[in-house]
Amino acid sequence: MLQLLSLKDFVIVPSLVVEASSGLTCLTGETGAGKSILIDALELVLGARSDTGLIREGAQRTEVCAEFDVTPRVKKWLSSAGLDETDIVILRRTVDIKGRSRAWINATPVTVSQIRELGERLVDIHGQHAHQSLLKTSYQLQLVDGFGGTQPLRLAVREAWLEWQERVRLLNQATQNVEQQQAEAERLGWINELFDELDPREGQWEELSKEHSLLSNGAEIVSHIRAATDALSQGDVTAVGLTMQAQADLSAAAKFDPELAQYEESLSEASAILEDISRDLSHHLDRFNVDESRFAEIDERLSMYWKLSRKLHRAPEDLFAYRLEVKARLEELAENADIELLEENEKRAKEVFLKRAAALTQARMKAAQDLSKAVTDEMQHLSMTGGCLQITLPKCEPWAGGLERCEFLVSGHAGATPRPLTKVASGGELARISLAIAVITAQITPVPTLIFDEVDSGIGGAVAEVVGRLLRRLGQTRQVLCVTHLPQVAACANNQWLVQKETLNDVTTSSLKPLSEEERIREIARMAGGLQITDATLKAAQELIESAKQADETVEKN
C-alpha cells in the first residue's frame, strides 16, 4: 500500500508531501487544477518514460519519491534483484533539465526497467482512456488471460510455437537448398580433414609459443643467469662480499655510535637475501636444459599451425574455436540432409504446440465464461439493465498466442442481439463496461494499490452513485485512489483530497489538501452545484455522504 508520496518541482507543484490512507481516496478539484498531476508523478516514479516537460519552469530538475508497504510478492522480487528485504520500500526518481533520468530503490541506484518491474507489483493504474484499449481484440484477449490466470500457459504455448517455427524453418531450408548445402558440406569436410591432421587443442598455440621462445633463447638465458650469479657471489668482487664488508665496518662504528646498529642489522638481512638468490639461481641453472629435440618438435608443430592459418585465413590462436564451428555446422548439415528426421522433428514440435494450445484454449473458455457473467452482473447496476457481455473465442490460424482470437460482443439492453463492441457501444456504454471490467479484474489482482484516473467520465446520475459504491467496495480489500469530477463518486470516498491551483505574481502552482468532514461536504456541494453553494446543495452533499455510509452498514448486516 502507498504510504507517502513526495513531489518537488513537478510540473506546477513546487513541493508536496502527502500521506495516503487505506480505503477509497478521491481526488477532486476544479477542471485544470492538476488532479492528474499526482497520477503522472506516480507513473514517473513507477518507471514511466521521463520528459523534461515534467520539470517545473525555472527549476533544474524534478524529484518524485514514493513509500510503500512491502508485500511477500514485493519481498520476493527484492531478493531476486539482489536488494535488501525491508518492511517498506522507497522508490525515487529524478529528471534533470538535460533529460537525464536516475532511479533508486531503497537508496540503491537501479535501472528504469527494474523500478518498472517493481512498480508493476505495487500499483495498477487504470487511465481515463482505458476504454479505448478495450476496442482492440489483442487487449480483450489480454484481459481474459489476466482474469483466468493463464499467463503461464500462454508462455508455454509461445515457447512451443517458437520451437515449431524453427523446425519448420530448418525443414524448408533443407528441401529448398539441397545443392547449396551439399557444396557447403563438401567444403567443410575438406577443412575438417585439415584439422584432423593438425588436431589443434584449446590453448595449445599459446603454450607452444611460450615454450618455443624459452628454448630458442636458451643460450642467452644461461649466459645472463651465470653473469648474475658471478655478480652476486662467485666473482672476484661480489654483492654478497661487499655487503658483508659494509656490515663489518658499521659493526665497528656502532661500538661508538649505537644508532648505526640498525643499519648493521639491515645489511645482515640484505646479505642473507642475496645469498638465497644466488643459491636459487645456481639450482635453476643446474635444472635448465635446452632439449634440441624438443625444440625441433615444437618448431615443427608451430609451422603446421602457421601453414593451416594461412590456408584458412584464420589467426593461429583462433584455429581451435574455428574447428568447433566447422564440426557443429557439419553436424547441422548432416541432420538437415536427413529429410525424414527433419519432418519427424517438425511433426513432434507441432504436436507439442497443439497440445499446449489446447490446454490454453480450455482455460480461456472457462475464464471467458466467468468474466462474461461477472461483467454482465455489474452491467445491470450501471443503467444497462438486461444488457450482457459475451466473450467469444473464434478459432484462427495457429499463432504464438494459441489457436484463437478474442472478441467481446455486447448488448446494451434486454432483447438486443450481442454484437461486436466496436459497432454497438456508445461512448457512455463503453466507459461503463470498461469500468465494470476494471473493478472485476482488480478484485483478483495481487497488486495492493489501484488507481482510477477519471474512468467515470461519460456517466452521471444514479449510475455515478453505483460506480462510487463499486469503488468503495473495492477499497475494502485494496487501497484505491480515484481522480473524479462526479460528486456521487466523491461522496463514497473514505478520504478526500482537494487539488487547488493558484496564480501569484504570474506564477501558477498547484497544491493538495486533505479535507475534513465539513470541508468534504462543501467540496461535494461545489461539485454538484457549481460556484453557488446553497443550503440545499450542502444538504444534498451531506445526504450523499450519509447514503454511502448507510450502504456500508447494509452490506455488513447482510
Secondary structure, 3 states (H helix, E strand, C coil): CEEEEEEEEECCEEEEEEECCCCEEEEECCCCCCCCHHHHHHHHHCCCCCCHHHECCCCCEEEEEEEEECCHHHHHHHHHCCCCCCCEEEEEEEEECCCCEEEEECCEEECHHHHHHHHHCCEEEECCCHHHHCCCHHHHHHHHHHHHCCHHHHHHHHHHHHHHHHHHHHHHHHHHCHHHHHHHHHHHHHHHHHHHHHCCCCCHHHHHHHHHHHHHCHHHHHHHHHHHHHHHHHCCCCHHHHHHHHHHHHHHHHCCCHHHHHHHHHHHHHHHHHHHHHHHHHHHHHHCCCCHHHHHHHHHHHHHHHHHHHHHCCCHHHHHHHHHHHHHHHHHHHHHHCHHHHHHHHHHHHHHHHHHHHHHHHHHHHHHHHHHHHHHHHHCCCCCCCCEEEEECCEEEEECCEEECCEEEEECCCCCCCEEHHHHCCHHHHHHHHHHHHHHHHCCCCCCEEEEECCCCCCCHHHHHHHHHHHHHHCCCCEEEEECCCHHHHCCCCEEEEEEEEEECCEEEEEEEECCHHHHHHHHHHHHHCCCCCHHHHHHHHHHHHHHHHHHHHHHHC
